[in-house]
Each structure stands twice: as C-alpha cells, then as structure tokens.
Amino acid sequence: MISGLLYFGFTQRIKRNKVEREKQEAIYRQEIEYKKKELTSQTLHLVKKSTFIQELKVYLEKIKRSPDLFKVEFGRLVLLLERQSAEDQDWEVFKSYFSEVHNNFDDKLRSIAKDITDKEIRLASFLRMKLTTKEIASILNVLPDSVLKSKYRLKKKLSLEKEQDLTGFLNTI
C-alpha cells in the first residue's frame, strides 16, 4: 500500500512538472514571437529612415540649385537631419533585438572569423533576415554594388567555397 502511494505521488509530481514545463515553453515561445515582431519593426524602421534620408538628399540637391530656397530652408533641413540621424542608437537597438532572437549570432560569427568587423556583422545580420541587396543598400545608404562587394568579402572571410550560399550558411549558424 505504501509503495502504491509512493508510485501515485511520484506520477502526480511528474504530471505537475510536465504541465509546468509546457507552460514555461509556451511563455518562451510567446517571448520569441514578440522579439521577432520587435526585430521586424526595427528593420522596417531602418528601411524607412534610409528612404527618408535618400529623399532628403534629393530635396537638398533641388534646393542647392535654387539659391533663394537654399537660404530659407537650409537651417530647417539641418535640424531635421540631426534629429533623424541617430544611426548608432538605432543599430544598437536592432543589434540587441537581433541577438536575443538569433541566440548571440554576432558572437558565433566572431568565433568563426576572429577578424570580422562590426560592419560585416551588420551585413551578415541583414542577410540572415533575408533582406535583398537593394534593401540592404537602402538601409546602409550605399550602392547595391557596394553591398555585393561586401558580401563577397564576407564570404571570403568566412572561408566559404565559391559555390556555397552565404545566406544559407548564415542561417545555419
């Protein structure tokens, strides 16, 4: 009878532990989904900001051609650019979200290639999110050709074979 009670108590404890574990896993899944949404939101913010800067450059070129507009609008545009130009803070926020969602991706990259730079880690992060070359170029305010060259250099630094896919490799890390 005592062994029956012990067995019953033991099975009840196992069931309670299983239920608690399932609840904890559900909470973790919700947190991961939330962080993925935050990461997507940050990425969209970066894309919008880059687009804004590109449009602003075009606008400044138009103002530059007309001296009357240039004198009136220049001060206001400089202030607007200063407010929008917190790129490093945006990158740090993005990096923290990305690191949480993708399990310290930058540390894993650094373990593979000791001499990898922060810019290369940023590029690898964008590639892991499956952004196109054009989208990455827009975020980084560079030409798409520059992104292609950077991808080539990153692939070389990671010692990947020519036929090996860089984005596929980054997704396995």
C-alpha positions in Angstrom: 0.0 0.0 0.0 2.9 2.4 0.8 4.5 1.6 -2.5 1.2 2.3 -4.2 1.0 5.7 -2.5 4.6 6.5 -3.4 4.0 5.5 -7.0 0.9 7.6 -7.2 2.7 10.6 -5.6 5.6 10.2 -8.0 3.4 10.1 -11.1 1.5 13.1 -9.9 4.7 15.0 -9.4 5.8 14.0 -12.9 2.5 15.3 -14.4 2.8 18.6 -12.5 6.4 19.1 -13.7 5.3 18.3 -17.3 2.5 20.9 -17.1 4.8 23.5 -15.6 7.4 22.8 -18.3 4.8 23.1 -21.0 3.6 26.5 -19.5 7.2 27.7 -19.4 7.8 26.6 -23.0 4.6 28.5 -24.1 5.9 31.6 -22.3 9.2 31.3 -24.1 7.6 30.8 -27.5 5.5 34.0 -26.8 8.6 35.9 -25.9 10.4 34.8 -29.0 7.4 35.7 -31.2 7.3 39.1 -29.5 11.0 39.7 -30.1 10.7 38.6 -33.7 8.0 41.2 -34.2 10.2 43.8 -32.5 13.1 42.9 -34.7 10.9 43.2 -37.8 9.6 46.5 -36.6 13.2 47.8 -36.1 14.2 46.6 -39.6 11.2 48.4 -41.1 12.2 51.5 -39.1 15.7 51.3 -40.5 14.4 50.9 -44.1 12.0 53.9 -43.7 14.7 56.0 -42.2 17.1 55.2 -45.0 14.4 56.0 -47.6 13.8 59.3 -45.8 17.5 60.2 -46.0 17.6 59.4 -49.7 14.6 61.5 -50.4 16.1 64.3 -48.3 19.3 64.2 -50.3 17.3 64.6 -53.5 15.4 67.5 -51.9 18.7 69.2 -50.9 20.0 68.9 -54.4 16.9 70.7 -55.7 17.4 73.4 -53.0 21.1 73.7 -53.9 20.2 74.6 -57.4 17.9 77.5 -56.3 19.8 80.0 -54.1 16.6 81.6 -52.8 15.2 78.3 -51.5 18.6 77.3 -50.2 18.9 80.2 -47.8 15.4 79.8 -46.4 15.3 76.0 -46.0 18.9 75.1 -45.2 18.7 75.7 -41.4 15.5 73.8 -41.0 16.8 70.8 -43.0 20.0 70.6 -41.0 17.9 70.4 -37.8 15.6 67.8 -39.3 18.7 65.7 -40.4 20.2 65.9 -36.9 17.0 64.6 -35.3 16.8 61.7 -37.8 20.5 60.8 -37.7 20.7 58.7 -34.6 22.0 55.8 -36.7 24.3 54.3 -34.0 21.5 54.2 -31.4 19.2 52.5 -34.0 21.8 50.0 -34.8 22.4 49.2 -31.1 18.7 48.6 -30.5 18.5 46.5 -33.7 21.6 44.5 -32.6 20.2 43.8 -29.1 16.8 42.5 -30.5 18.6 40.5 -33.2 21.0 39.0 -30.7 18.1 37.9 -28.5 16.1 36.4 -31.3 19.0 34.7 -33.0 21.0 33.4 -30.0 24.0 35.6 -30.0 24.6 35.5 -33.7 27.4 38.0 -33.6 29.4 36.0 -31.0 29.0 32.9 -33.2 30.3 34.8 -36.2 33.2 36.1 -34.2 34.1 32.6 -33.2 34.2 31.5 -36.9 36.1 34.6 -38.1 38.1 36.3 -35.4 38.9 39.4 -37.6 35.3 40.1 -38.6 34.3 43.8 -38.3 31.1 45.3 -36.9 30.1 46.4 -40.4 30.4 42.8 -41.6 28.4 41.5 -38.7 25.7 44.1 -39.6 25.7 42.9 -43.2 25.5 39.2 -42.0 22.6 40.1 -39.8 20.7 41.7 -42.6 21.5 38.7 -44.8 20.2 36.3 -42.1 17.0 38.2 -42.1 16.8 37.5 -45.9 16.8 41.2 -46.9 17.7 41.8 -50.6 20.8 43.5 -51.7 18.7 46.5 -52.7 17.1 46.7 -49.2 20.5 46.4 -47.5 21.9 49.1 -49.7 19.0 51.4 -48.8 19.5 50.7 -45.1 23.2 51.3 -45.2 22.9 54.3 -47.6 25.3 52.7 -50.1 25.1 51.4 -53.7 23.9 47.9 -54.3 27.3 47.2 -56.0 29.0 48.0 -52.6 26.8 45.5 -50.9 27.7 42.9 -53.4 31.4 43.5 -52.9 30.9 43.4 -49.1 29.1 40.1 -49.4 32.0 38.7 -51.5 34.5 39.9 -48.8 32.4 38.4 -46.0 32.1 35.1 -47.9 35.9 35.1 -48.3 36.5 36.0 -44.6 34.2 33.1 -43.5 36.2 30.7 -45.8 33.2 29.6 -47.8 33.6 27.8 -51.1 32.7 29.7 -54.3 29.6 27.6 -54.8 28.5 27.8 -51.2 25.5 30.1 -50.5 26.4 32.8 -48.0 22.8 33.4 -46.8 22.2 29.7 -46.4 25.4 29.4 -44.4 24.4 32.4 -42.1 21.0 30.8 -41.5 22.7 27.6 -40.2 24.7 29.5 -37.6 
